[in-house]
């Protein structure tokens, strides 16, 4: 197992491999404050940053972009950008949209996959 491989649970992803020690594989979760995940919300692409809070990531979006189609409960999908996660896998949904400055919105995303609810994970390895 190498690093930077997608880690899946059920029908979604929860993170990616970050290192290995002996027979243990370390995984960085999407919600980790140092993790960035390229996502797609309708036709908007953004980088979702981990918040350090369970199951929560955020996108900062410039007001000049079209976010009028984005509302609460809209699906959030992997964008396929970044080269790690395949495109169009649902990872969560929008829970709130907040104006944080005159030029920026913050989109809060709740993640679907809770690693604490499972004891079996899959790691995608390309052939």
C-alpha positions in Angstrom: 0.0 0.0 0.0 1.4 3.4 -1.0 0.5 6.8 0.3 -2.2 9.1 -1.2 -4.6 6.3 -2.1 -8.4 6.8 -1.6 -9.9 5.2 1.5 -13.6 4.2 1.1 -16.4 3.1 3.4 -19.7 1.9 2.0 -20.4 4.1 -1.1 -18.2 7.1 -0.3 -14.7 8.1 0.7 -13.5 9.2 4.1 -9.9 10.1 3.4 -6.6 8.9 1.9 -3.6 6.9 3.0 -0.9 9.2 4.4 1.8 6.8 5.7 2.5 3.3 6.8 4.3 1.9 9.9 5.0 -1.9 10.1 1.6 -3.4 9.3 -0.4 -0.3 10.1 -1.7 2.2 7.5 -2.3 5.7 8.6 -5.2 7.6 7.0 -5.8 11.3 6.9 -9.5 12.1 7.1 -11.3 14.7 5.0 -12.1 16.6 8.2 -8.5 16.9 9.2 -7.4 20.5 9.3 -4.5 19.8 7.0 -6.6 18.0 4.3 -7.8 19.6 1.1 -10.2 17.9 -1.2 -11.2 19.2 -4.7 -15.0 18.9 -4.9 -17.9 19.8 -7.2 -21.2 21.4 -6.1 -23.5 21.5 -9.1 -21.2 23.3 -11.6 -19.0 25.0 -9.0 -15.6 23.6 -8.3 -13.8 24.4 -5.1 -11.2 23.0 -2.6 -12.9 21.7 0.6 -10.7 22.3 3.6 -10.9 20.1 6.7 -12.1 22.0 9.8 -10.8 19.8 12.5 -14.4 19.0 13.5 -15.9 15.6 12.8 -17.6 15.2 9.4 -17.3 18.9 8.5 -15.3 20.5 5.6 -15.6 24.1 4.2 -15.1 25.7 0.8 -14.3 29.4 0.5 -15.9 30.8 -2.7 -15.5 34.2 -4.3 -18.8 36.0 -4.7 -18.1 36.6 -8.4 -18.7 32.9 -9.0 -22.2 31.6 -9.6 -23.4 30.2 -6.3 -27.0 31.1 -6.8 -27.8 27.4 -7.7 -26.2 26.2 -4.5 -28.5 25.7 -1.6 -28.7 23.7 1.6 -28.9 19.9 1.0 -27.3 20.1 -2.5 -25.1 17.0 -3.1 -21.3 17.5 -3.0 -19.3 15.2 -5.3 -15.6 14.5 -5.9 -14.4 16.6 -8.8 -11.9 14.2 -10.1 -9.3 16.9 -10.0 -6.2 16.4 -8.0 -5.5 12.9 -9.3 -6.5 10.9 -6.2 -10.2 10.5 -6.1 -12.4 9.5 -9.1 -14.9 11.9 -10.4 -18.6 12.1 -9.3 -18.6 10.2 -6.1 -21.0 11.7 -3.5 -19.1 12.7 -0.4 -21.6 14.8 1.4 -24.1 17.7 1.2 -24.2 21.4 1.8 -25.5 22.3 5.3 -25.0 26.1 5.2 -23.8 29.0 3.1 -22.5 32.0 5.0 -21.2 35.4 3.9 -17.9 36.0 5.6 -16.8 39.1 3.8 -17.9 41.5 1.1 -16.1 39.2 -1.5 -16.3 35.7 0.0 -18.9 33.0 0.9 -18.1 30.0 3.1 -19.9 26.8 2.2 -20.2 24.2 5.0 -20.3 20.6 3.9 -21.3 17.7 6.1 -19.7 14.4 5.0 -21.5 11.2 4.4 -18.9 8.7 5.5 -18.3 8.5 9.3 -15.2 6.4 10.0 -16.4 5.8 13.6 -19.4 3.9 12.4 -17.3 1.3 10.6 -14.5 -1.2 11.2 -13.9 -2.2 7.6 -12.4 0.2 5.0 -11.4 -0.2 1.4 -8.3 1.3 -0.2 -8.5 1.9 -4.0 -5.3 0.8 -5.7 -4.9 1.5 -9.4 -3.8 -1.3 -11.6 
